[in-house]
Amino acid sequence: RDSDSRRKRESIDEMISDRMEQIDADRWFETVRQLSLFNRRIDRPGIEFARRALIEKMNSFPGNWLIEEQRWKSKSGLLSSFTQSDFDCCNIMATIPGTTSPDAWLIIGAHYDATSGDPNWPAPGAVDNASGVASVFELMYFFTRHPPAFTLQFVLFDGTPIFNLKNASTEEIGCKGSTHYLHSYLMLQNVEVKFIFVFDMVGFNLKSRHQPRKSVAKAALTICIRI
């Protein structure tokens, strides 16, 4: 019995080691760098350029991926002036059907918008949350090579933050992008959701808050694949 248990642990360790080799931390970091070139404040035109780049990247994956856009208008309160403004919002979904259980879904997501304490400051959002978006793409690379038994849906949420321009900013109050996705999309699907895993600030580095750590991100992604 002990020998069987040992062999099982060794088999799991070997599988995890093999999967870790398939997570490309340098590619992950390059995705973080590229997305950070966009000013992703919801009230600046850079957010739409970022959306187009993300949609183009998703469409570049080979295989049976279905790419969808969920667009709507939302209001975000600008607390310094107590005004309300309409903002164009967009969640982006990439779905690959399961090979044996297509009606059972695993959902993995991350928000792609960012914020800053002043509308005149750019919001590159490398850690929060280009790191999460890069993690989504890295898992898309993995599951393109290893089609899952369950249906996998990757979602990039538009967080539609509420900005407090007097006291820096409070990001994603209400989690409007994920809420809109839940009520206007997911609840309309006749599927069984096995789990939802959302990445945020992956590889956060206390020593350098603006530069996520590749080694930590790789470990986190490996754990997600193991699940």
C-alpha positions in Angstrom: 0.0 0.0 0.0 2.9 2.4 0.9 4.6 1.5 -2.4 1.4 2.2 -4.4 1.1 5.6 -2.6 4.7 6.5 -3.4 4.3 5.6 -7.0 1.2 7.7 -7.3 3.0 10.7 -5.7 5.9 10.2 -8.1 3.6 10.1 -11.0 1.9 13.3 -9.9 5.2 15.0 -9.4 6.4 13.9 -12.9 3.1 15.3 -14.4 3.5 18.6 -12.6 7.1 18.9 -13.6 6.2 18.3 -17.2 3.4 20.9 -17.1 5.7 23.4 -15.5 8.0 23.0 -18.5 5.1 24.0 -20.8 4.5 27.3 -18.9 6.7 29.9 -20.6 7.4 32.6 -18.0 9.2 34.8 -20.5 6.3 34.7 -22.9 4.0 35.5 -19.9 6.1 38.5 -19.0 6.2 39.7 -22.6 2.4 39.7 -22.7 2.4 41.8 -19.5 4.9 44.2 -21.1 2.8 44.6 -24.3 -0.5 45.2 -22.5 1.1 47.7 -20.2 1.8 49.9 -23.2 -1.9 50.8 -23.3 -3.5 53.4 -21.0 -6.4 51.2 -19.9 -8.4 53.7 -17.9 -12.1 53.3 -18.8 -12.3 57.0 -19.7 -9.4 57.1 -22.1 -9.3 56.0 -25.8 -6.4 53.6 -25.0 -8.8 51.1 -23.5 -10.4 50.5 -26.9 -7.0 50.0 -28.5 -6.3 47.4 -25.8 -9.5 45.6 -26.5 -8.7 45.3 -30.2 -5.3 44.0 -29.4 -6.7 41.4 -27.0 -9.4 40.3 -29.4 -6.7 40.0 -32.2 -4.5 37.9 -29.9 -7.4 35.6 -29.0 -8.2 35.1 -32.6 -4.6 34.1 -33.4 -4.9 30.9 -31.4 -5.3 27.8 -33.6 -8.0 25.2 -32.9 -11.7 25.3 -32.2 -11.9 28.5 -30.2 -15.0 30.6 -30.2 -14.3 34.3 -29.6 -17.1 36.5 -28.5 -17.5 40.2 -27.4 -20.1 41.3 -24.9 -20.5 45.0 -25.3 -22.7 47.4 -23.2 -22.8 50.9 -21.8 -22.2 51.5 -18.1 -22.2 54.5 -15.8 -19.2 55.2 -13.6 -19.5 57.9 -11.0 -16.7 60.5 -11.1 -16.8 61.2 -7.4 -14.9 64.5 -7.5 -17.6 66.2 -9.6 -20.6 63.9 -8.7 -21.4 63.5 -12.3 -22.3 60.4 -14.2 -20.8 59.4 -17.6 -21.6 56.7 -20.0 -18.7 54.4 -20.9 -18.5 51.8 -23.6 -17.6 48.5 -22.0 -16.7 45.1 -23.4 -16.1 41.6 -21.9 -14.1 39.3 -24.2 -14.7 35.5 -24.1 -12.8 32.6 -25.7 -14.4 29.2 -25.5 -13.1 25.8 -26.4 -15.6 22.9 -26.2 -14.8 19.9 -24.0 -13.8 16.7 -25.7 -16.0 14.4 -23.5 -18.2 16.7 -21.3 -19.0 19.8 -23.3 -21.9 20.8 -21.0 -19.6 21.1 -18.0 -17.8 24.4 -17.9 -14.6 25.6 -16.3 -14.3 29.4 -16.4 -11.0 31.3 -16.0 -10.8 35.0 -16.1 -9.1 38.3 -15.3 -10.0 42.0 -15.6 -8.0 43.9 -18.2 -8.9 47.5 -17.4 -6.7 49.6 -15.1 -6.9 52.9 -13.2 -4.8 55.7 -11.8 -5.3 58.4 -9.2 -5.6 61.2 -11.7 -7.2 61.3 -15.2 -4.1 62.9 -16.5 -1.9 60.0 -15.3 -1.6 56.9 -17.5 -2.8 53.6 -16.2 -0.5 50.9 -17.6 -1.6 48.4 -14.9 1.3 45.9 -15.2 0.6 44.1 -11.9 -3.1 45.1 -11.7 -3.9 43.5 -13.9 -1.9 42.8 -17.1 -0.4 40.0 -15.0 -3.8 38.3 -14.8 -4.5 38.8 -18.4 -1.1 37.3 -19.4 -2.0 34.3 -17.2 -5.2 33.7 -19.1 -3.3 33.7 -22.4 -0.6 31.4 -21.0 -3.3 28.9 -20.1 -4.9 29.3 -23.6 -1.5 28.3 -25.0 -1.5 25.2 -22.8 -5.0 24.1 -23.5 -4.6 24.6 -27.2 -2.0 21.9 -27.1 -4.0 19.8 -24.6 -7.7 19.9 -25.4 -9.7 19.7 -22.1 -12.3 17.1 -21.2 -14.6 19.9 -20.0 -15.5 23.1 -21.9 -13.1 25.9 -21.0 -14.1 29.5 -21.2 -11.6 32.3 -20.7 -13.1 35.7 -19.9 -11.4 39.1 -19.9 -13.6 41.4 -17.8 -14.0 45.1 -18.3 -14.1 46.2 -14.7 -15.6 49.7 -15.4 -14.0 51.2 -12.3 -15.4 54.1 -10.3 -12.8 56.8 -9.9 -12.3 58.9 -6.8 -10.2 61.7 -8.3 -9.7 63.4 -4.9 -8.3 60.4 -3.0 -6.4 58.4 -5.7 -8.9 55.8 -7.0 -11.0 52.9 -5.9 -10.9 50.4 -8.7 -13.7 48.1 -9.9 -16.3 49.0 -7.3 -19.1 46.7 -7.9 -17.1 44.5 -10.3 -19.4 45.6 -13.1 -17.8 43.6 -15.9 -18.0 40.3 -14.1 -21.5 41.1 -12.8 -22.7 41.9 -16.3 -21.2 38.7 -17.6 -22.9 36.6 -14.9 -26.4 38.0 -15.3 -26.4 38.8 -19.1 -24.5 35.8 -20.3 -23.5 33.0 -18.0 -26.9 32.5 -16.3 -28.5 32.2 -19.8 -26.3 29.2 -20.7 -27.8 25.7 -20.0 -24.5 24.4 -18.5 -23.0 23.1 -15.3 -20.3 25.4 -14.0 -17.6 23.2 -12.3 -15.5 26.1 -11.0 -14.5 29.7 -11.7 -10.9 30.8 -11.3 -10.1 34.6 -11.5 -6.5 35.9 -11.8 -5.6 39.2 -10.1 -2.2 40.6 -9.5 -0.4 37.4 -10.4 3.3 37.3 -9.3 2.9 40.4 -7.1 6.3 41.5 -6.0 6.6 43.4 -2.7 10.1 44.6 -3.5 9.0 46.1 -6.9 5.2 46.7 -6.9 5.3 47.7 -10.6 7.0 44.5 -11.8 5.5 41.1 -11.3 7.7 38.1 -10.6 7.8 35.4 -13.4 8.7 32.6 -11.0 5.7 33.2 -8.8 3.4 33.4 -11.9 4.7 30.2 -13.3 4.0 28.4 -10.0 0.4 29.8 -9.9 -0.3 28.7 -13.4 1.0 25.2 -12.8 -1.4 24.9 -9.8 -4.3 26.0 -12.0 -3.4 23.4 -14.7 -3.2 20.7 -11.9 -6.8 21.6 -10.8 
